[in-house]
Amino acid sequence: MNIFKNKNMKNLLFTLAVVCFSLNFTNAQSSEGHIKYDIDVSSDNPDMAMAVSMMNGAKMEVAFSGKKSFVMMNMGVIMTMKTVTDEDGKVLLLIEGMMGKKAIKSSLEEAGAEVELK
């Protein structure tokens, strides 16, 4: 199963990436910060038991300083996404998962244009 061929997974990953990219603009109150989230996944549906177990240990970490930001999202054994945004709006997205490693270079302008099209 290639998660990048699944349209819903592509949309989820794109949405997460845009949220990460937009963190550059959300720090109006603070110029520096570091936030860690522990994500607990549960379901009463027995069909979801395997997916829930694969998301065990999911975490998200966000750090920003000035116009630079770093977001690391660890989705259990499924995948890890790291997003680095520099002061010029250049973005590097590193994705590592069961299907291998991917690196995507982009910019905040490109991400914004794609969101407006949807």
Rosetta blueprint (number, residue, H / E / L):
1 M L
2 N L
3 I L
4 F L
5 K L
6 N L
7 K H
8 N H
9 M H
10 K H
11 N H
12 L H
13 L H
14 F H
15 T H
16 L H
17 A H
18 V H
19 V H
20 C H
21 F H
22 S H
23 L H
24 N H
25 F H
26 T L
27 N L
28 A L
29 Q L
30 S L
31 S L
32 E E
33 G E
34 H E
35 I E
36 K E
37 Y E
38 D E
39 I L
40 D L
41 V L
42 S L
43 S L
44 D L
45 N L
46 P H
47 D H
48 M H
49 A H
50 M H
51 A H
52 V H
53 S H
54 M H
55 M L
56 N L
57 G L
58 A L
59 K E
60 M E
61 E E
62 V E
63 A E
64 F E
65 S E
66 G L
67 K L
68 K E
69 S E
70 F E
71 V E
72 M E
73 M E
74 N E
75 M E
76 G L
77 V L
78 I L
79 M E
80 T E
81 M E
82 K E
83 T E
84 V E
85 T E
86 D L
87 E L
88 D L
89 G L
90 K E
91 V E
92 L E
93 L E
94 L E
95 I E
96 E E
97 G E
98 M L
99 M L
100 G E
101 K E
102 K E
103 A E
104 I E
105 K E
106 S E
107 S E
108 L H
109 E H
110 E H
111 A H
112 G H
113 A H
114 E H
115 V H
116 E H
117 L H
118 K L
